[in-house]
Amino acid sequence: MSDFDQSGARATEAQPWRWRLEDGAGGVVEAAPDLTDKSFPSQADAESWVGEFWPDLADAGVAAVTLFEADREVYGPMSLEA
């Protein structure tokens, strides 16, 4: 996870939400930086983003995602299969 958010600003405690992108075996996928280096100010923002970009994630080899608030796992893995 990058120390910077999608706008290039340094991520802060105000943006603790992030997704771990996983392959079919549960390993971390290192997709394109525009898909992996994301942090969000709220759970709703994180969920909206994954709802919009799940086809791009799947094309990059992501099979599932797990949501984190800072270091706390909130839920997942959640499959990206239709």
PyMOL Python script that loads the backbone (N, CA, C, O; Angstrom):
from pymol import cmd

cmd.read_pdbstr("""\
ATOM      1  N   MET A   1       0.851  -1.179   0.000  1.00  0.00           N
ATOM      2  CA  MET A   1       0.000   0.000   0.000  1.00  0.00           C
ATOM      3  C   MET A   1       0.887   1.229   0.000  1.00  0.00           C
ATOM      4  O   MET A   1       1.869   1.316   0.737  1.00  0.00           O
ATOM      5  N   SER A   2       0.525   2.148  -0.822  1.00  0.00           N
ATOM      6  CA  SER A   2       1.290   3.375  -0.946  1.00  0.00           C
ATOM      7  C   SER A   2       0.965   4.334   0.197  1.00  0.00           C
ATOM      8  O   SER A   2      -0.097   4.241   0.813  1.00  0.00           O
ATOM      9  N   ASP A   3       1.889   5.255   0.475  1.00  0.00           N
ATOM     10  CA  ASP A   3       1.640   6.311   1.445  1.00  0.00           C
ATOM     11  C   ASP A   3       0.862   7.459   0.816  1.00  0.00           C
ATOM     12  O   ASP A   3       0.597   8.464   1.476  1.00  0.00           O
ATOM     13  N   PHE A   4       0.491   7.318  -0.463  1.00  0.00           N
ATOM     14  CA  PHE A   4      -0.197   8.384  -1.181  1.00  0.00           C
ATOM     15  C   PHE A   4      -1.544   7.887  -1.685  1.00  0.00           C
ATOM     16  O   PHE A   4      -1.684   6.721  -2.053  1.00  0.00           O
ATOM     17  N   ASP A   5      -2.542   8.781  -1.701  1.00  0.00           N
ATOM     18  CA  ASP A   5      -3.856   8.397  -2.199  1.00  0.00           C
ATOM     19  C   ASP A   5      -3.926   8.598  -3.710  1.00  0.00           C
ATOM     20  O   ASP A   5      -2.933   8.973  -4.334  1.00  0.00           O
ATOM     21  N   GLN A   6      -5.107   8.346  -4.305  1.00  0.00           N
ATOM     22  CA  GLN A   6      -5.255   8.409  -5.745  1.00  0.00           C
ATOM     23  C   GLN A   6      -5.001   9.786  -6.332  1.00  0.00           C
ATOM     24  O   GLN A   6      -4.717   9.892  -7.525  1.00  0.00           O
ATOM     25  N   SER A   7      -5.092  10.837  -5.544  1.00  0.00           N
ATOM     26  CA  SER A   7      -4.830  12.185  -6.051  1.00  0.00           C
ATOM     27  C   SER A   7      -3.357  12.564  -5.939  1.00  0.00           C
ATOM     28  O   SER A   7      -2.949  13.626  -6.410  1.00  0.00           O
ATOM     29  N   GLY A   8      -2.561  11.702  -5.319  1.00  0.00           N
ATOM     30  CA  GLY A   8      -1.154  11.996  -5.119  1.00  0.00           C
ATOM     31  C   GLY A   8      -0.861  12.624  -3.774  1.00  0.00           C
ATOM     32  O   GLY A   8       0.302  12.863  -3.448  1.00  0.00           O
ATOM     33  N   ALA A   9      -1.896  12.898  -2.978  1.00  0.00           N
ATOM     34  CA  ALA A   9      -1.705  13.470  -1.645  1.00  0.00           C
ATOM     35  C   ALA A   9      -1.315  12.362  -0.663  1.00  0.00           C
ATOM     36  O   ALA A   9      -1.686  11.202  -0.846  1.00  0.00           O
ATOM     37  N   ARG A  10      -0.586  12.718   0.345  1.00  0.00           N
ATOM     38  CA  ARG A  10      -0.194  11.746   1.347  1.00  0.00           C
ATOM     39  C   ARG A  10      -1.432  11.238   2.077  1.00  0.00           C
ATOM     40  O   ARG A  10      -2.232  12.025   2.582  1.00  0.00           O
ATOM     41  N   ALA A  11      -1.581   9.917   2.129  1.00  0.00           N
ATOM     42  CA  ALA A  11      -2.707   9.327   2.842  1.00  0.00           C
ATOM     43  C   ALA A  11      -2.565   9.612   4.329  1.00  0.00           C
ATOM     44  O   ALA A  11      -1.460   9.590   4.872  1.00  0.00           O
ATOM     45  N   THR A  12      -3.672   9.876   4.973  1.00  0.00           N
ATOM     46  CA  THR A  12      -3.655  10.203   6.389  1.00  0.00           C
ATOM     47  C   THR A  12      -4.606   9.291   7.133  1.00  0.00           C
ATOM     48  O   THR A  12      -5.258   8.434   6.537  1.00  0.00           O
ATOM     49  N   GLU A  13      -4.680   9.478   8.435  1.00  0.00           N
ATOM     50  CA  GLU A  13      -5.629   8.727   9.240  1.00  0.00           C
ATOM     51  C   GLU A  13      -7.054   8.981   8.763  1.00  0.00           C
ATOM     52  O   GLU A  13      -7.940   8.166   9.022  1.00  0.00           O
ATOM     53  N   ALA A  14      -7.292  10.085   8.075  1.00  0.00           N
ATOM     54  CA  ALA A  14      -8.620  10.388   7.569  1.00  0.00           C
ATOM     55  C   ALA A  14      -8.995   9.481   6.397  1.00  0.00           C
ATOM     56  O   ALA A  14     -10.159   9.444   6.000  1.00  0.00           O
ATOM     57  N   GLN A  15      -8.034   8.753   5.841  1.00  0.00           N
ATOM     58  CA  GLN A  15      -8.294   7.850   4.723  1.00  0.00           C
ATOM     59  C   GLN A  15      -7.762   6.452   5.045  1.00  0.00           C
ATOM     60  O   GLN A  15      -6.820   5.981   4.409  1.00  0.00           O
ATOM     61  N   PRO A  16      -8.367   5.796   6.030  1.00  0.00           N
ATOM     62  CA  PRO A  16      -7.833   4.516   6.445  1.00  0.00           C
ATOM     63  C   PRO A  16      -8.355   3.316   5.657  1.00  0.00           C
ATOM     64  O   PRO A  16      -7.858   2.206   5.848  1.00  0.00           O
ATOM     65  N   TRP A  17      -9.329   3.501   4.789  1.00  0.00           N
ATOM     66  CA  TRP A  17      -9.960   2.376   4.111  1.00  0.00           C
ATOM     67  C   TRP A  17      -9.180   1.997   2.863  1.00  0.00           C
ATOM     68  O   TRP A  17      -8.766   2.861   2.090  1.00  0.00           O
ATOM     69  N   ARG A  18      -8.978   0.674   2.669  1.00  0.00           N
ATOM     70  CA  ARG A  18      -8.245   0.188   1.496  1.00  0.00           C
ATOM     71  C   ARG A  18      -8.668  -1.246   1.195  1.00  0.00           C
ATOM     72  O   ARG A  18      -9.201  -1.950   2.053  1.00  0.00           O
ATOM     73  N   TRP A  19      -8.423  -1.650  -0.022  1.00  0.00           N
ATOM     74  CA  TRP A  19      -8.695  -3.017  -0.454  1.00  0.00           C
ATOM     75  C   TRP A  19      -7.390  -3.786  -0.613  1.00  0.00           C
ATOM     76  O   TRP A  19      -6.402  -3.242  -1.105  1.00  0.00           O
ATOM     77  N   ARG A  20      -7.386  -5.032  -0.203  1.00  0.00           N
ATOM     78  CA  ARG A  20      -6.298  -5.950  -0.575  1.00  0.00           C
ATOM     79  C   ARG A  20      -6.823  -6.727  -1.771  1.00  0.00           C
ATOM     80  O   ARG A  20      -7.893  -7.332  -1.701  1.00  0.00           O
ATOM     81  N   LEU A  21      -6.083  -6.714  -2.857  1.00  0.00           N
ATOM     82  CA  LEU A  21      -6.456  -7.396  -4.091  1.00  0.00           C
ATOM     83  C   LEU A  21      -5.818  -8.766  -4.094  1.00  0.00           C
ATOM     84  O   LEU A  21      -4.610  -8.888  -3.890  1.00  0.00           O
ATOM     85  N   GLU A  22      -6.623  -9.814  -4.326  1.00  0.00           N
ATOM     86  CA  GLU A  22      -6.146 -11.191  -4.182  1.00  0.00           C
ATOM     87  C   GLU A  22      -6.392 -12.000  -5.447  1.00  0.00           C
ATOM     88  O   GLU A  22      -7.356 -11.764  -6.176  1.00  0.00           O
ATOM     89  N   ASP A  23      -5.501 -12.961  -5.696  1.00  0.00           N
ATOM     90  CA  ASP A  23      -5.694 -13.896  -6.797  1.00  0.00           C
ATOM     91  C   ASP A  23      -6.551 -15.067  -6.309  1.00  0.00           C
ATOM     92  O   ASP A  23      -6.997 -15.066  -5.162  1.00  0.00           O
ATOM     93  N   GLY A  24      -6.780 -16.048  -7.152  1.00  0.00           N
ATOM     94  CA  GLY A  24      -7.633 -17.177  -6.812  1.00  0.00           C
ATOM     95  C   GLY A  24      -7.132 -18.017  -5.656  1.00  0.00           C
ATOM     96  O   GLY A  24      -7.916 -18.718  -5.016  1.00  0.00           O
ATOM     97  N   ALA A  25      -5.832 -17.957  -5.377  1.00  0.00           N
ATOM     98  CA  ALA A  25      -5.246 -18.720  -4.277  1.00  0.00           C
ATOM     99  C   ALA A  25      -5.128 -17.899  -2.994  1.00  0.00           C
ATOM    100  O   ALA A  25      -4.636 -18.398  -1.982  1.00  0.00           O
ATOM    101  N   GLY A  26      -5.577 -16.648  -3.031  1.00  0.00           N
ATOM    102  CA  GLY A  26      -5.503 -15.788  -1.853  1.00  0.00           C
ATOM    103  C   GLY A  26      -4.243 -14.959  -1.753  1.00  0.00           C
ATOM    104  O   GLY A  26      -4.051 -14.233  -0.777  1.00  0.00           O
ATOM    105  N   GLY A  27      -3.374 -15.059  -2.761  1.00  0.00           N
ATOM    106  CA  GLY A  27      -2.157 -14.250  -2.771  1.00  0.00           C
ATOM    107  C   GLY A  27      -2.461 -12.825  -3.211  1.00  0.00           C
ATOM    108  O   GLY A  27      -3.452 -12.575  -3.898  1.00  0.00           O
ATOM    109  N   VAL A  28      -1.610 -11.902  -2.813  1.00  0.00           N
ATOM    110  CA  VAL A  28      -1.788 -10.495  -3.166  1.00  0.00           C
ATOM    111  C   VAL A  28      -1.436 -10.290  -4.635  1.00  0.00           C
ATOM    112  O   VAL A  28      -0.405 -10.762  -5.115  1.00  0.00           O
ATOM    113  N   VAL A  29      -2.308  -9.579  -5.336  1.00  0.00           N
ATOM    114  CA  VAL A  29      -2.086  -9.240  -6.744  1.00  0.00           C
ATOM    115  C   VAL A  29      -1.466  -7.855  -6.814  1.00  0.00           C
ATOM    116  O   VAL A  29      -1.977  -6.896  -6.236  1.00  0.00           O
ATOM    117  N   GLU A  30      -0.366  -7.771  -7.525  1.00  0.00           N
ATOM    118  CA  GLU A  30       0.274  -6.478  -7.765  1.00  0.00           C
ATOM    119  C   GLU A  30      -0.193  -5.988  -9.128  1.00  0.00           C
ATOM    120  O   GLU A  30       0.524  -6.123 -10.120  1.00  0.00           O
ATOM    121  N   ALA A  31      -1.383  -5.424  -9.177  1.00  0.00           N
ATOM    122  CA  ALA A  31      -1.954  -4.891 -10.417  1.00  0.00           C
ATOM    123  C   ALA A  31      -1.332  -3.531 -10.712  1.00  0.00           C
ATOM    124  O   ALA A  31      -0.415  -3.093 -10.017  1.00  0.00           O
ATOM    125  N   ALA A  32      -1.821  -2.889 -11.716  1.00  0.00           N
ATOM    126  CA  ALA A  32      -1.340  -1.553 -12.078  1.00  0.00           C
ATOM    127  C   ALA A  32      -1.502  -0.603 -10.894  1.00  0.00           C
ATOM    128  O   ALA A  32      -2.483  -0.709 -10.158  1.00  0.00           O
ATOM    129  N   PRO A  33      -0.560   0.324 -10.695  1.00  0.00           N
ATOM    130  CA  PRO A  33      -0.632   1.249  -9.554  1.00  0.00           C
ATOM    131  C   PRO A  33      -1.942   2.026  -9.467  1.00  0.00           C
ATOM    132  O   PRO A  33      -2.386   2.363  -8.370  1.00  0.00           O
ATOM    133  N   ASP A  34      -2.567   2.315 -10.613  1.00  0.00           N
ATOM    134  CA  ASP A  34      -3.832   3.045 -10.557  1.00  0.00           C
ATOM    135  C   ASP A  34      -4.953   2.205  -9.951  1.00  0.00           C
ATOM    136  O   ASP A  34      -6.015   2.735  -9.628  1.00  0.00           O
ATOM    137  N   LEU A  35      -4.728   0.895  -9.794  1.00  0.00           N
ATOM    138  CA  LEU A  35      -5.706   0.023  -9.148  1.00  0.00           C
ATOM    139  C   LEU A  35      -5.296  -0.381  -7.733  1.00  0.00           C
ATOM    140  O   LEU A  35      -6.160  -0.678  -6.907  1.00  0.00           O
ATOM    141  N   THR A  36      -4.020  -0.399  -7.443  1.00  0.00           N
ATOM    142  CA  THR A  36      -3.573  -0.908  -6.142  1.00  0.00           C
ATOM    143  C   THR A  36      -3.318   0.167  -5.107  1.00  0.00           C
ATOM    144  O   THR A  36      -3.520  -0.074  -3.917  1.00  0.00           O
ATOM    145  N   ASP A  37      -2.889   1.321  -5.511  1.00  0.00           N
ATOM    146  CA  ASP A  37      -2.496   2.366  -4.556  1.00  0.00           C
ATOM    147  C   ASP A  37      -3.661   3.283  -4.223  1.00  0.00           C
ATOM    148  O   ASP A  37      -3.609   4.488  -4.467  1.00  0.00           O
ATOM    149  N   LYS A  38      -4.705   2.702  -3.666  1.00  0.00           N
ATOM    150  CA  LYS A  38      -5.913   3.466  -3.366  1.00  0.00           C
ATOM    151  C   LYS A  38      -6.187   3.443  -1.869  1.00  0.00           C
ATOM    152  O   LYS A  38      -6.020   2.415  -1.212  1.00  0.00           O
ATOM    153  N   SER A  39      -6.602   4.570  -1.346  1.00  0.00           N
ATOM    154  CA  SER A  39      -7.128   4.631   0.015  1.00  0.00           C
ATOM    155  C   SER A  39      -8.325   5.561  -0.036  1.00  0.00           C
ATOM    156  O   SER A  39      -8.419   6.419  -0.914  1.00  0.00           O
ATOM    157  N   PHE A  40      -9.238   5.390   0.906  1.00  0.00           N
ATOM    158  CA  PHE A  40     -10.521   6.066   0.846  1.00  0.00           C
ATOM    159  C   PHE A  40     -10.886   6.625   2.211  1.00  0.00           C
ATOM    160  O   PHE A  40     -10.495   6.061   3.233  1.00  0.00           O
ATOM    161  N   PRO A  41     -11.636   7.734   2.245  1.00  0.00           N
ATOM    162  CA  PRO A  41     -12.001   8.346   3.516  1.00  0.00           C
ATOM    163  C   PRO A  41     -13.123   7.616   4.254  1.00  0.00           C
ATOM    164  O   PRO A  41     -13.326   7.837   5.448  1.00  0.00           O
ATOM    165  N   SER A  42     -13.862   6.737   3.538  1.00  0.00           N
ATOM    166  CA  SER A  42     -14.969   6.040   4.188  1.00  0.00           C
ATOM    167  C   SER A  42     -15.160   4.659   3.572  1.00  0.00           C
ATOM    168  O   SER A  42     -14.672   4.377   2.477  1.00  0.00           O
ATOM    169  N   GLN A  43     -15.875   3.811   4.290  1.00  0.00           N
ATOM    170  CA  GLN A  43     -16.209   2.489   3.776  1.00  0.00           C
ATOM    171  C   GLN A  43     -17.063   2.616   2.521  1.00  0.00           C
ATOM    172  O   GLN A  43     -16.853   1.886   1.553  1.00  0.00           O
ATOM    173  N   ALA A  44     -18.023   3.535   2.528  1.00  0.00           N
ATOM    174  CA  ALA A  44     -18.893   3.731   1.364  1.00  0.00           C
ATOM    175  C   ALA A  44     -18.095   4.126   0.125  1.00  0.00           C
ATOM    176  O   ALA A  44     -18.385   3.649  -0.973  1.00  0.00           O
ATOM    177  N   ASP A  45     -17.095   4.989   0.286  1.00  0.00           N
ATOM    178  CA  ASP A  45     -16.257   5.382  -0.851  1.00  0.00           C
ATOM    179  C   ASP A  45     -15.474   4.187  -1.387  1.00  0.00           C
ATOM    180  O   ASP A  45     -15.369   4.001  -2.599  1.00  0.00           O
ATOM    181  N   ALA A  46     -14.931   3.384  -0.489  1.00  0.00           N
ATOM    182  CA  ALA A  46     -14.183   2.196  -0.896  1.00  0.00           C
ATOM    183  C   ALA A  46     -15.089   1.223  -1.643  1.00  0.00           C
ATOM    184  O   ALA A  46     -14.703   0.683  -2.680  1.00  0.00           O
ATOM    185  N   GLU A  47     -16.285   1.000  -1.121  1.00  0.00           N
ATOM    186  CA  GLU A  47     -17.214   0.071  -1.756  1.00  0.00           C
ATOM    187  C   GLU A  47     -17.708   0.593  -3.103  1.00  0.00           C
ATOM    188  O   GLU A  47     -17.885  -0.189  -4.036  1.00  0.00           O
ATOM    189  N   SER A  48     -17.930   1.885  -3.216  1.00  0.00           N
ATOM    190  CA  SER A  48     -18.333   2.469  -4.495  1.00  0.00           C
ATOM    191  C   SER A  48     -17.245   2.282  -5.538  1.00  0.00           C
ATOM    192  O   SER A  48     -17.524   1.951  -6.690  1.00  0.00           O
ATOM    193  N   TRP A  49     -15.991   2.499  -5.121  1.00  0.00           N
ATOM    194  CA  TRP A  49     -14.863   2.358  -6.039  1.00  0.00           C
ATOM    195  C   TRP A  49     -14.771   0.923  -6.557  1.00  0.00           C
ATOM    196  O   TRP A  49     -14.647   0.709  -7.763  1.00  0.00           O
ATOM    197  N   VAL A  50     -14.830  -0.059  -5.658  1.00  0.00           N
ATOM    198  CA  VAL A  50     -14.710  -1.449  -6.117  1.00  0.00           C
ATOM    199  C   VAL A  50     -15.909  -1.828  -6.988  1.00  0.00           C
ATOM    200  O   VAL A  50     -15.770  -2.617  -7.923  1.00  0.00           O
ATOM    201  N   GLY A  51     -17.083  -1.272  -6.686  1.00  0.00           N
ATOM    202  CA  GLY A  51     -18.251  -1.532  -7.521  1.00  0.00           C
ATOM    203  C   GLY A  51     -18.094  -0.994  -8.928  1.00  0.00           C
ATOM    204  O   GLY A  51     -18.613  -1.580  -9.879  1.00  0.00           O
ATOM    205  N   GLU A  52     -17.390   0.105  -9.072  1.00  0.00           N
ATOM    206  CA  GLU A  52     -17.164   0.710 -10.377  1.00  0.00           C
ATOM    207  C   GLU A  52     -16.027   0.042 -11.144  1.00  0.00           C
ATOM    208  O   GLU A  52     -16.106  -0.120 -12.362  1.00  0.00           O
ATOM    209  N   PHE A  53     -14.972  -0.345 -10.434  1.00  0.00           N
ATOM    210  CA  PHE A  53     -13.760  -0.820 -11.103  1.00  0.00           C
ATOM    211  C   PHE A  53     -13.568  -2.329 -11.076  1.00  0.00           C
ATOM    212  O   PHE A  53     -12.521  -2.813 -11.507  1.00  0.00           O
ATOM    213  N   TRP A  54     -14.567  -3.108 -10.571  1.00  0.00           N
ATOM    214  CA  TRP A  54     -14.347  -4.547 -10.488  1.00  0.00           C
ATOM    215  C   TRP A  54     -14.025  -5.181 -11.841  1.00  0.00           C
ATOM    216  O   TRP A  54     -13.235  -6.125 -11.863  1.00  0.00           O
ATOM    217  N   PRO A  55     -14.584  -4.729 -12.983  1.00  0.00           N
ATOM    218  CA  PRO A  55     -14.187  -5.361 -14.248  1.00  0.00           C
ATOM    219  C   PRO A  55     -12.701  -5.144 -14.561  1.00  0.00           C
ATOM    220  O   PRO A  55     -12.033  -6.051 -15.058  1.00  0.00           O
ATOM    221  N   ASP A  56     -12.187  -3.952 -14.273  1.00  0.00           N
ATOM    222  CA  ASP A  56     -10.762  -3.675 -14.490  1.00  0.00           C
ATOM    223  C   ASP A  56      -9.906  -4.524 -13.561  1.00  0.00           C
ATOM    224  O   ASP A  56      -8.857  -5.031 -13.959  1.00  0.00           O
ATOM    225  N   LEU A  57     -10.358  -4.675 -12.326  1.00  0.00           N
ATOM    226  CA  LEU A  57      -9.630  -5.511 -11.372  1.00  0.00           C
ATOM    227  C   LEU A  57      -9.580  -6.960 -11.856  1.00  0.00           C
ATOM    228  O   LEU A  57      -8.526  -7.595 -11.838  1.00  0.00           O
ATOM    229  N   ALA A  58     -10.727  -7.470 -12.287  1.00  0.00           N
ATOM    230  CA  ALA A  58     -10.774  -8.853 -12.783  1.00  0.00           C
ATOM    231  C   ALA A  58      -9.856  -9.023 -13.988  1.00  0.00           C
ATOM    232  O   ALA A  58      -9.161 -10.034 -14.096  1.00  0.00           O
ATOM    233  N   ASP A  59      -9.845  -8.044 -14.897  1.00  0.00           N
ATOM    234  CA  ASP A  59      -8.950  -8.101 -16.058  1.00  0.00           C
ATOM    235  C   ASP A  59      -7.485  -8.100 -15.660  1.00  0.00           C
ATOM    236  O   ASP A  59      -6.643  -8.620 -16.391  1.00  0.00           O
ATOM    237  N   ALA A  60      -7.171  -7.515 -14.496  1.00  0.00           N
ATOM    238  CA  ALA A  60      -5.789  -7.454 -14.001  1.00  0.00           C
ATOM    239  C   ALA A  60      -5.423  -8.699 -13.184  1.00  0.00           C
ATOM    240  O   ALA A  60      -4.336  -8.760 -12.610  1.00  0.00           O
ATOM    241  N   GLY A  61      -6.320  -9.692 -13.127  1.00  0.00           N
ATOM    242  CA  GLY A  61      -6.008 -10.932 -12.427  1.00  0.00           C
ATOM    243  C   GLY A  61      -6.496 -10.995 -10.998  1.00  0.00           C
ATOM    244  O   GLY A  61      -6.144 -11.919 -10.265  1.00  0.00           O
ATOM    245  N   VAL A  62      -7.306 -10.025 -10.584  1.00  0.00           N
ATOM    246  CA  VAL A  62      -7.849 -10.024  -9.228  1.00  0.00           C
ATOM    247  C   VAL A  62      -9.089 -10.916  -9.203  1.00  0.00           C
ATOM    248  O   VAL A  62     -10.018 -10.715  -9.984  1.00  0.00           O
ATOM    249  N   ALA A  63      -9.101 -11.898  -8.308  1.00  0.00           N
ATOM    250  CA  ALA A  63     -10.236 -12.812  -8.176  1.00  0.00           C
ATOM    251  C   ALA A  63     -11.129 -12.434  -7.007  1.00  0.00           C
ATOM    252  O   ALA A  63     -12.319 -12.747  -7.012  1.00  0.00           O
ATOM    253  N   ALA A  64     -10.565 -11.757  -5.993  1.00  0.00           N
ATOM    254  CA  ALA A  64     -11.311 -11.396  -4.787  1.00  0.00           C
ATOM    255  C   ALA A  64     -10.660 -10.180  -4.151  1.00  0.00           C
ATOM    256  O   ALA A  64      -9.506  -9.854  -4.428  1.00  0.00           O
ATOM    257  N   VAL A  65     -11.425  -9.512  -3.290  1.00  0.00           N
ATOM    258  CA  VAL A  65     -10.916  -8.348  -2.557  1.00  0.00           C
ATOM    259  C   VAL A  65     -11.289  -8.481  -1.085  1.00  0.00           C
ATOM    260  O   VAL A  65     -12.315  -9.066  -0.737  1.00  0.00           O
ATOM    261  N   THR A  66     -10.434  -7.928  -0.232  1.00  0.00           N
ATOM    262  CA  THR A  66     -10.691  -7.877   1.203  1.00  0.00           C
ATOM    263  C   THR A  66     -10.565  -6.428   1.637  1.00  0.00           C
ATOM    264  O   THR A  66      -9.596  -5.750   1.295  1.00  0.00           O
ATOM    265  N   LEU A  67     -11.553  -5.955   2.395  1.00  0.00           N
ATOM    266  CA  LEU A  67     -11.583  -4.564   2.836  1.00  0.00           C
ATOM    267  C   LEU A  67     -10.941  -4.418   4.207  1.00  0.00           C
ATOM    268  O   LEU A  67     -11.200  -5.206   5.116  1.00  0.00           O
ATOM    269  N   PHE A  68     -10.104  -3.400   4.340  1.00  0.00           N
ATOM    270  CA  PHE A  68      -9.441  -3.077   5.603  1.00  0.00           C
ATOM    271  C   PHE A  68      -9.745  -1.645   6.001  1.00  0.00           C
ATOM    272  O   PHE A  68      -9.825  -0.753   5.157  1.00  0.00           O
ATOM    273  N   GLU A  69      -9.913  -1.438   7.301  1.00  0.00           N
ATOM    274  CA  GLU A  69      -9.923  -0.104   7.891  1.00  0.00           C
ATOM    275  C   GLU A  69      -8.634  -0.019   8.684  1.00  0.00           C
ATOM    276  O   GLU A  69      -8.503  -0.651   9.733  1.00  0.00           O
ATOM    277  N   ALA A  70      -7.691   0.753   8.193  1.00  0.00           N
ATOM    278  CA  ALA A  70      -6.327   0.770   8.729  1.00  0.00           C
ATOM    279  C   ALA A  70      -5.811  -0.669   8.689  1.00  0.00           C
ATOM    280  O   ALA A  70      -5.730  -1.248   7.605  1.00  0.00           O
ATOM    281  N   ASP A  71      -5.462  -1.266   9.829  1.00  0.00           N
ATOM    282  CA  ASP A  71      -4.953  -2.639   9.849  1.00  0.00           C
ATOM    283  C   ASP A  71      -6.014  -3.673  10.200  1.00  0.00           C
ATOM    284  O   ASP A  71      -5.707  -4.862  10.284  1.00  0.00           O
ATOM    285  N   ARG A  72      -7.253  -3.243  10.406  1.00  0.00           N
ATOM    286  CA  ARG A  72      -8.331  -4.157  10.805  1.00  0.00           C
ATOM    287  C   ARG A  72      -9.062  -4.682   9.572  1.00  0.00           C
ATOM    288  O   ARG A  72      -9.569  -3.903   8.765  1.00  0.00           O
ATOM    289  N   GLU A  73      -9.113  -6.013   9.430  1.00  0.00           N
ATOM    290  CA  GLU A  73      -9.869  -6.615   8.342  1.00  0.00           C
ATOM    291  C   GLU A  73     -11.355  -6.463   8.634  1.00  0.00           C
ATOM    292  O   GLU A  73     -11.832  -6.896   9.683  1.00  0.00           O
ATOM    293  N   VAL A  74     -12.085  -5.853   7.714  1.00  0.00           N
ATOM    294  CA  VAL A  74     -13.514  -5.604   7.890  1.00  0.00           C
ATOM    295  C   VAL A  74     -14.323  -6.762   7.317  1.00  0.00           C
ATOM    296  O   VAL A  74     -15.191  -7.307   8.000  1.00  0.00           O
ATOM    297  N   TYR A  75     -14.048  -7.142   6.067  1.00  0.00           N
ATOM    298  CA  TYR A  75     -14.667  -8.322   5.479  1.00  0.00           C
ATOM    299  C   TYR A  75     -13.903  -8.754   4.248  1.00  0.00           C
ATOM    300  O   TYR A  75     -13.113  -8.004   3.675  1.00  0.00           O
ATOM    301  N   GLY A  76     -14.166  -9.990   3.862  1.00  0.00           N
ATOM    302  CA  GLY A  76     -13.541 -10.553   2.695  1.00  0.00           C
ATOM    303  C   GLY A  76     -12.883 -11.874   3.042  1.00  0.00           C
ATOM    304  O   GLY A  76     -12.847 -12.266   4.209  1.00  0.00           O
ATOM    305  N   PRO A  77     -12.381 -12.539   2.072  1.00  0.00           N
ATOM    306  CA  PRO A  77     -12.364 -12.102   0.678  1.00  0.00           C
ATOM    307  C   PRO A  77     -13.755 -12.167   0.047  1.00  0.00           C
ATOM    308  O   PRO A  77     -14.560 -13.047   0.352  1.00  0.00           O
ATOM    309  N   MET A  78     -14.004 -11.218  -0.831  1.00  0.00           N
ATOM    310  CA  MET A  78     -15.245 -11.137  -1.585  1.00  0.00           C
ATOM    311  C   MET A  78     -14.892 -11.382  -3.048  1.00  0.00           C
ATOM    312  O   MET A  78     -14.073 -10.669  -3.628  1.00  0.00           O
ATOM    313  N   SER A  79     -15.514 -12.389  -3.630  1.00  0.00           N
ATOM    314  CA  SER A  79     -15.235 -12.776  -5.020  1.00  0.00           C
ATOM    315  C   SER A  79     -15.664 -11.685  -5.987  1.00  0.00           C
ATOM    316  O   SER A  79     -16.651 -10.987  -5.753  1.00  0.00           O
ATOM    317  N   LEU A  80     -14.922 -11.546  -7.065  1.00  0.00           N
ATOM    318  CA  LEU A  80     -15.292 -10.619  -8.133  1.00  0.00           C
ATOM    319  C   LEU A  80     -15.971 -11.336  -9.287  1.00  0.00           C
ATOM    320  O   LEU A  80     -16.270 -10.718 -10.309  1.00  0.00           O
ATOM    321  N   GLU A  81     -16.220 -12.640  -9.136  1.00  0.00           N
ATOM    322  CA  GLU A  81     -16.916 -13.379 -10.191  1.00  0.00           C
ATOM    323  C   GLU A  81     -18.355 -12.916 -10.284  1.00  0.00           C
ATOM    324  O   GLU A  81     -18.989 -12.596  -9.278  1.00  0.00           O
ATOM    325  N   ALA A  82     -18.865 -12.884 -11.518  1.00  0.00           N
ATOM    326  CA  ALA A  82     -20.253 -12.446 -11.746  1.00  0.00           C
ATOM    327  C   ALA A  82     -21.249 -13.384 -11.106  1.00  0.00           C
ATOM    328  O   ALA A  82     -22.456 -13.162 -11.203  1.00  0.00           O
TER     329      ALA A  82
END
""", "prot")
cmd.dss("prot")
cmd.show_as("cartoon", "prot")
cmd.util.cbc("prot")
cmd.orient("prot")
